Amino acid sequence: MLFTFTNESFAAKKSKILRKTQKKGFVRCGVSQGLPGFSNADAAGNWTGVDVDVCRAVAAAVLGDANKVKFTQVVRRRFLAPLFGGSSPSAPV
């Protein structure tokens, strides 16, 4: 019974996050500079890497446009906090 309750609770939360993302009109993704292959910005500020590709795939699936992504540079150890409303430390921790 607990498993069913947990799944229903998770589904409700997921639905809320999905609606909020669709209302904002973009997906916010945390990326770290200097991790070629994962996330790295060129001189023009264009992000590349697998983390970036996953963010764009989510934007395409949720919003129908892979370019509806806002990248936020974060410290790798704390890269999830800014995505959920926390703040990113200014120096590595």
ZIMO-V543778 format. One line per field, one symbol per residue. psi: psi as a letter, one per 30 degrees, with the letter a starting at -180 (. if undefined). A space follows every 10 residues. Layout:
psi=???
//
This chain:
psi=eeeeeeeeee eeeeeeeeee eeeeglkkkk lkkgikedkk kaffgkklle eeeeeeeeee eefgjffikk kjklkefgff effgfalklf lk.
//
